[in-house]
């Protein structure tokens, strides 16, 4: 009995310790194959075993609802695989704790690889495939944030393989965005688009990447309002603003292009490149005084700008 209590306390200390302690547990035990940052990303959901554990006062660790989970972790640390599996599966089935499910799943993967995991997962319960799929997809998204692209793609493929058919539209919007980002940044724009649209329909902003995909498809009319939305989120991103202006010009929406530029005060914040574009838009709108004003600003910032010099007729004026 005393040994059991010591093992449970050890497990609790590891789970409640610093990121370094958790990382040490992860790497020492071999039960999990990801970093403390990745664990933290997953442990932020509604049914979050680890974060719930962190919120429990130390005097309450032996509440009945934690008994199976802590028994399972203690058994894992003691190398008692069968007892650990039974306890953790019992915990998952009783309160759908994904922290317990992921420990069992990693045991199955260690024993027989991904095929064994897929084959045995129904033993955990009717929601196990969905819960574990969401976990792997969340992990893929965190790997993407950490620029671990090989792992991101691996966990993405595993998560999508586990996701029950027809449940793509019911995924959390932030997961849809992460999936779309992985595909987008690997140049798979056709695969990225539907996931980004799912994210957007769920209220999770994916406007910028969607707008850039639509520009690649030369669908400028649909891209313009998405750029407008993106600029509300990133009003000081001048490169983004110029991309929005370019899309509006290509869509024939010169008034909208000028509106994107007029929103910047003072105009000099646009820089030389932005002011040249501003002058070109004004010229296309046949607002010649506006065009001359912008080119004059260009000269102030870049006295040798040939386009501005030519437009203002300064070629032979001795202007430096």
C-alpha positions in Angstrom: 0.0 0.0 0.0 2.8 2.4 0.9 4.5 1.7 -2.4 1.3 2.4 -4.3 0.9 5.7 -2.6 4.5 6.7 -3.4 4.0 5.8 -7.0 0.8 7.9 -7.3 2.5 10.8 -5.6 5.5 10.5 -8.0 3.1 10.5 -11.0 1.3 13.5 -9.6 4.5 15.4 -9.1 5.6 14.7 -12.7 2.2 15.7 -14.1 2.1 18.9 -12.0 5.7 19.9 -12.4 7.4 22.2 -14.8 7.5 21.8 -18.6 11.0 20.4 -18.1 9.7 17.8 -15.6 6.9 16.7 -18.0 9.4 16.6 -20.8 11.7 14.4 -18.8 8.8 12.0 -18.0 7.8 11.9 -21.7 11.3 11.1 -22.9 12.2 8.8 -20.0 9.1 6.6 -20.1 8.7 6.5 -23.9 5.0 6.5 -23.6 4.6 9.7 -25.6 6.5 11.0 -28.6 6.1 14.7 -28.4 7.4 17.8 -26.6 6.0 19.5 -23.5 4.8 22.3 -25.8 2.8 19.8 -27.9 1.4 18.2 -24.8 0.3 21.6 -23.5 -1.4 22.3 -26.9 -3.6 19.2 -26.6 -4.2 19.6 -22.9 -6.2 22.8 -23.4 -9.6 21.2 -24.4 -12.8 20.9 -22.5 -12.1 17.3 -21.5 -8.5 17.9 -20.4 -7.1 15.5 -17.9 -3.8 17.2 -17.3 -5.1 20.7 -17.0 -7.9 19.6 -14.8 -5.4 17.8 -12.6 -3.4 21.0 -12.3 -6.5 22.8 -11.1 -7.2 20.2 -8.3 -5.9 21.2 -4.9 -3.1 18.9 -3.6 -5.4 17.6 -0.8 -7.9 16.4 -3.4 -5.7 14.1 -5.5 -7.4 11.0 -4.1 -10.9 12.0 -5.1 -12.6 8.9 -6.7 -12.8 10.5 -10.1 -9.0 10.7 -10.3 -8.3 7.2 -8.9 -8.3 5.2 -12.1 -6.2 7.8 -14.0 -3.6 8.0 -11.3 -3.6 4.2 -10.9 -3.0 3.9 -14.6 -0.1 6.4 -14.7 1.5 4.7 -11.6 1.2 1.3 -13.3 2.9 2.7 -16.4 5.7 4.0 -14.4 6.0 0.6 -12.7 6.1 -1.1 -16.1 2.8 -2.9 -15.5 1.3 -2.5 -18.9 -1.8 -4.7 -18.5 -2.8 -3.0 -15.3 -2.1 0.4 -16.7 -4.2 -0.3 -19.8 -7.1 -1.5 -17.8 -7.1 1.5 -15.5 -6.6 4.1 -18.2 -9.3 2.6 -20.4 -11.6 2.5 -17.4 -10.9 6.2 -16.8 -11.5 7.1 -20.4 -14.8 5.2 -20.6 -16.1 6.6 -17.4 -15.4 10.3 -18.1 -14.0 10.5 -21.6 -10.6 11.8 -20.5 -8.4 12.0 -23.6 -5.3 12.2 -21.5 -6.0 8.5 -20.5 -6.8 7.6 -24.1 -3.6 9.0 -25.5 -1.5 7.0 -23.0 -3.2 3.8 -24.0 -3.0 4.6 -27.7 0.7 5.2 -27.5 1.2 1.8 -25.8 -0.7 0.2 -28.7 1.4 2.1 -31.2 4.6 1.0 -29.5 3.5 -2.6 -29.5 2.3 -2.9 -33.1 2.5 0.4 -34.9 -0.3 2.5 -36.4 -2.1 -0.6 -37.7 -2.4 -2.0 -34.3 -3.6 1.3 -32.9 -6.4 1.5 -35.6 -7.4 -2.1 -35.0 -7.7 -1.8 -31.3 -9.1 1.7 -30.9 -12.8 0.6 -31.0 -12.1 -1.3 -27.7 -11.8 2.1 -26.0 -15.4 3.1 -26.8 -17.6 4.6 -29.5 -16.0 8.1 -29.3 -12.4 7.0 -29.2 -11.6 7.4 -32.9 -13.0 10.9 -32.9 -11.3 12.0 -29.7 -7.9 10.6 -30.7 -8.3 12.0 -34.2 -8.8 15.5 -32.7 -5.8 15.0 -30.5 -3.5 14.0 -33.4 -4.8 16.9 -35.5 -4.1 19.3 -32.7 -0.7 17.9 -32.4 -0.1 18.3 -36.1 -1.1 22.0 -35.8 1.4 22.5 -32.9 4.1 20.8 -34.9 3.3 23.3 -37.8 3.7 26.2 -35.4 7.0 24.8 -34.3 8.2 24.3 -37.9 8.4 20.5 -37.4 6.9 19.8 -40.8 7.7 16.1 -41.0 5.9 15.4 -37.7 3.1 17.8 -38.7 2.4 15.8 -41.8 2.7 12.5 -40.0 0.2 13.4 -37.3 -2.1 15.1 -39.8 -2.3 11.9 -41.9 -2.9 9.8 -38.8 -5.5 12.1 -37.5 -7.4 12.3 -40.8 -7.2 8.5 -41.1 -8.8 8.1 -37.6 -11.5 10.7 -38.2 -14.8 8.9 -38.8 -16.2 9.5 -42.3 -18.4 12.5 -42.7 -17.2 14.3 -39.6 -14.9 16.8 -41.2 -17.4 19.6 -41.0 -18.0 19.1 -37.3 -14.3 19.6 -36.3 -13.4 22.6 -34.2 -12.7 25.6 -36.4 -9.2 26.1 -35.0 -8.3 22.5 -36.0 -9.7 23.1 -39.5 -7.5 26.2 -39.8 -4.4 24.3 -38.6 -5.1 21.6 -41.2 -5.5 24.2 -43.9 -2.3 25.9 -42.9 -0.3 22.7 -43.2 -1.6 22.1 -46.7 -1.1 25.8 -47.7 2.5 26.1 -46.5 3.4 22.9 -48.3 1.9 24.3 -51.5 -1.1 22.0 -51.6 -3.6 24.8 -52.2 -6.5 22.7 -53.5 -6.4 20.6 -50.3 -6.0 23.7 -48.1 -9.0 25.6 -49.5 -11.9 23.5 -48.1 -10.3 23.3 -44.7 -9.8 27.0 -44.5 -13.4 27.6 -45.6 -14.6 25.3 -42.8 -12.5 27.4 -40.4 -14.0 30.6 -41.7 -17.6 29.2 -41.6 -17.0 28.4 -37.9 -16.0 31.9 -37.1 -12.2 31.3 -37.0 -10.4 33.7 -39.2 -8.7 32.2 -42.2 -9.3 35.1 -44.5 -5.7 35.9 -45.4 -4.7 32.4 -46.6 -8.0 32.0 -48.4 -7.5 35.4 -50.2 -4.1 34.3 -51.3 -5.4 31.0 -52.6 -8.1 32.8 -54.5 -5.5 35.2 -56.1 -3.6 32.1 -57.3 -6.9 31.0 -58.8 -7.3 34.4 -60.3 -10.6 34.8 -58.5 -10.0 38.4 -57.6 -13.6 39.4 -57.0 -13.9 36.9 -54.1 -10.4 37.7 -52.8 -11.0 41.4 -52.3 -13.5 41.2 -49.4 -11.3 38.6 -47.7 -8.3 41.0 -48.0 -10.6 43.7 -46.5 -11.3 41.5 -43.6 -7.6 40.6 -43.2 -6.6 44.3 -43.1 -9.0 44.8 -40.2 -6.9 42.3 -38.3 -3.5 43.6 -39.6 -4.0 47.3 -40.5 -0.2 48.1 -40.3 0.9 45.3 -42.6 1.9 47.3 -45.7 2.8 44.3 -47.8 -0.6 42.8 -47.1 -2.2 46.2 -48.0 -0.4 46.2 -51.3 -1.5 42.7 -52.0 -5.1 43.8 -51.4 -4.6 46.8 -53.7 -3.2 44.5 -56.4 -6.2 42.1 -56.1 -8.7 45.1 -56.3 -7.0 46.5 -59.4 -7.1 43.1 -61.1 -10.7 42.8 -60.2 -11.3 46.2 -61.8 -12.3 47.7 -58.4 -10.2 50.8 -58.6 -12.3 52.7 -56.1 -11.7 49.9 -53.5 -8.0 49.9 -54.4 -7.8 53.6 -53.6 -9.8 53.1 -50.4 -7.2 50.5 -49.2 -4.5 53.2 -49.8 -6.3 56.2 -48.4 -6.8 54.3 -45.1 -3.1 54.9 -44.3 -2.2 58.1 -42.6 0.1 59.8 -43.3 0.5 58.4 -46.8 4.3 58.3 -46.4 3.8 55.2 -44.2 3.2 53.3 -47.4 6.8 53.8 -48.4 8.1 54.4 -51.9 6.6 51.3 -53.4 3.2 52.0 -51.9 3.2 55.6 -53.0 4.1 54.6 -56.5 1.1 52.2 -56.5 -1.1 54.9 -55.0 -0.1 57.3 -57.8 -0.8 54.7 -60.5 -4.2 54.0 -59.0 -5.0 57.7 -59.0 -3.8 58.0 -62.6 -6.0 55.0 -63.7 -9.0 56.8 -62.0 -8.0 59.9 -64.1 -7.5 61.8 -60.9 -4.3 63.5 -62.1 -3.9 65.9 -59.2 -3.9 63.0 -56.8 -1.4 61.1 -58.9 0.9 64.1 -58.9 0.7 64.5 -55.1 1.7 60.9 -54.6 4.6 61.1 -57.0 5.7 64.3 -55.3 5.8 62.3 -52.0 7.8 59.6 -53.8 10.4 62.3 -54.8 10.6 63.4 -51.2 11.5 59.9 -50.1 13.5 58.8 -53.2 14.8 61.9 -55.2 16.1 59.6 -58.0 12.9 57.6 -58.6 12.7 57.5 -62.4 9.0 56.9 -62.6 8.1 59.9 -60.4 10.7 62.1 -62.2 9.2 61.2 -65.6 5.6 61.7 -64.5 6.3 65.1 -62.9 8.3 66.2 -66.0 11.4 66.7 -64.0 13.8 65.0 -66.5 15.4 68.2 -67.7 14.7 70.4 -64.7 18.1 69.9 -63.1 16.3 68.2 -60.2 18.9 66.2 -58.2 
